[in-house]
Structure formats: structure tokens, C-alpha cells
Amino acid sequence: MTSPELAAWFDAGRTITIIGSRAGLDSLASRLRTAEAGPLDLDTEPPAEPFVGAAASIQILVTEEPGVAAERRGDEVLVVGGREGLAILADNVHRLAADPAALGGHIHIEHFPGHAYVRTGSAPLVVESR
């Protein structure tokens, strides 16, 4: 499946930024919620500074372990997690898609000690509405 309304960019550190229209973010939320197998192909528009690369796809992998982690794997964003954690992430992405102004147009998803669903070691995520 391809989502021309969704892109993901990498910075020089570990942060992954996912940028999408309402339809693109809703598509991502749906894939996270259902944990649909296979890559979600992205728009590979060249990133602007401070980004250094674009992802070609987002891959979702369901595990038995609770929580969610994101990582860069080559030109792919890998989101790994248990169904409950993926559903929580899906709800957050959907809320951003539904009312971006209420959330300042973006959300940060980063691990901190005691985080409800983001696993230790996850790359920081920024999800932006455009």
C-alpha cells in the first residue's frame, strides 16, 4: 500500500519525523491499530534541513512484548510493539489527524522512565500534520 500523503524523514541524530495530511495520518493510524502486515510505502520527497534522509516505507511488526518502539532500519521506519501499545499510538496519531490545531500541529513520542507505552531504546518520534 502506498500513501502519497505521508512521508518520514531522519535527522542526523536518532529522531524520526513523520509528516502527513489528515488522510495520510489516518492511514498510518489504521495500519497501527490493525497491525496490518507489509510495508506502508511513503512519499519520498527530498527532505529539507535539518533532515538528512527520507524513509521509503513504514513497517509494523507485532510482538508479544508490551509497549512500542520505533527505529530506523536503512531507509525504513520500523514500529515494533504489542497490540495494546500499537493501539495507543494509533489513537494518538488519529487525534492529531482529527484536530491538529488542538495539539499544536504535531506530537512528540519519546521514552522517559515510567512511560505508559514507549519502550526503552525507542528512537524519538515527531508526528506532524501538514
Secondary structure per residue as TSV (DSSP state, phi and psi in degrees):
chain	resnum	aa	ss	phi	psi
A	1	M	-	360.0	137.8
A	2	T	E	-112.8	139.3
A	3	S	E	-122.1	96.3
A	4	P	T	-70.8	-5.7
A	5	E	T	-105.1	22.4
A	6	L	E	-145.0	134.1
A	7	A	E	-137.6	157.8
A	8	A	E	-136.4	133.9
A	9	W	E	-125.3	151.2
A	10	F	E	-110.7	139.9
A	11	D	E	-96.7	-176.4
A	12	A	S	-71.7	-17.5
A	13	G	S	-92.9	-133.4
A	14	R	S	-108.3	-5.9
A	15	T	-	-70.3	136.0
A	16	I	E	-111.1	126.6
A	17	T	E	-112.3	122.8
A	18	I	E	-107.2	125.9
A	19	I	E	-123.8	130.2
A	20	G	E	-156.6	160.7
A	21	S	-	-74.7	175.0
A	22	R	H	-57.1	-46.8
A	23	A	H	-62.8	-41.4
A	24	G	H	-64.6	-43.7
A	25	L	H	-67.7	-38.0
A	26	D	H	-63.9	-37.2
A	27	S	H	-62.9	-44.2
A	28	L	H	-62.6	-45.8
A	29	A	H	-59.5	-42.0
A	30	S	H	-63.1	-43.2
A	31	R	H	-64.8	-39.0
A	32	L	H	-65.1	-43.5
A	33	R	H	-64.9	-42.2
A	34	T	H	-91.1	-9.6
A	35	A	T	53.3	42.6
A	36	E	-	-63.2	130.8
A	37	A	-	-72.1	157.1
A	38	G	S	96.9	156.7
A	39	P	-	-74.3	146.4
A	40	L	E	-98.0	103.9
A	41	D	E	-71.5	140.7
A	42	L	E	-112.6	162.3
A	43	D	-	-68.6	128.7
A	44	T	-	-105.9	37.6
A	45	E	-	-56.0	142.1
A	46	P	-	-62.2	135.4
A	47	P	-	-76.6	154.3
A	48	A	-	-92.7	165.4
A	49	E	T	-60.5	144.2
A	50	P	T	-92.0	14.9
A	51	F	E	-80.4	149.6
A	52	V	E	-117.5	-4.4
A	53	G	E	-168.4	159.6
A	54	A	E	-115.9	143.7
A	55	A	-	-84.5	145.8
A	56	A	S	-88.2	-25.3
A	57	S	E	-160.5	164.9
A	58	I	E	-116.8	129.3
A	59	Q	E	-114.9	134.0
A	60	I	E	-111.2	129.3
A	61	L	E	-125.4	122.0
A	62	V	E	-88.6	133.2
A	63	T	-	-126.9	170.9
A	64	E	S	-82.2	-19.5
A	65	E	S	-71.9	142.1
A	66	P	S	-71.9	160.9
A	67	G	S	88.3	179.1
A	68	V	E	-135.6	144.9
A	69	A	E	-138.6	145.7
A	70	A	E	-119.3	146.9
A	71	E	E	-153.1	157.4
A	72	R	E	-90.6	130.9
A	73	R	E	-130.5	93.1
A	74	G	T	66.7	-121.1
A	75	D	T	-102.7	25.9
A	76	E	E	-124.0	145.7
A	77	V	E	-97.5	124.3
A	78	L	E	-107.7	123.0
A	79	V	E	-112.2	117.2
A	80	V	E	-117.0	135.1
A	81	G	E	178.6	169.2
A	82	G	-	-75.6	160.2
A	83	R	H	-58.0	-39.5
A	84	E	H	-65.4	-45.2
A	85	G	H	-64.6	-41.0
A	86	L	H	-63.1	-37.2
A	87	A	H	-66.5	-38.4
A	88	I	H	-65.3	-44.7
A	89	L	H	-61.4	-42.2
A	90	A	H	-58.9	-43.5
A	91	D	H	-62.0	-40.5
A	92	N	H	-65.7	-41.7
A	93	V	H	-66.6	-41.3
A	94	H	H	-63.0	-41.8
A	95	R	H	-60.8	-39.6
A	96	L	H	-64.0	-43.7
A	97	A	H	-62.8	-39.6
A	98	A	H	-72.4	-36.1
A	99	D	-	-149.5	73.2
A	100	P	G	-60.3	-33.9
A	101	A	G	-62.6	-34.8
A	102	A	G	-66.5	-22.1
A	103	L	G	-112.6	16.4
A	104	G	T	71.1	18.9
A	105	G	T	81.2	-3.4
A	106	H	E	-160.8	163.1
A	107	I	E	-132.7	150.1
A	108	H	E	-108.9	132.8
A	109	I	E	-126.4	100.3
A	110	E	-	-136.6	144.9
A	111	H	-	-72.1	143.3
A	112	F	-	-146.2	157.9
A	113	P	T	-55.0	128.4
A	114	G	T	86.3	6.1
A	115	H	-	-56.8	141.8
A	116	A	S	-66.4	-30.7
A	117	Y	S	-148.2	-6.2
A	118	V	B	-92.6	126.2
A	119	R	-	-73.9	151.7
A	120	T	T	-58.1	136.9
A	121	G	T	92.5	-7.5
A	122	S	-	-66.2	142.2
A	123	A	-	-68.3	143.5
A	124	P	-	-64.1	139.9
A	125	L	E	-115.9	140.0
A	126	V	E	-122.2	127.6
A	127	V	E	-115.7	122.6
A	128	E	E	-119.3	143.9
A	129	S	E	-95.5	138.5
A	130	R	-	-125.8	360.0
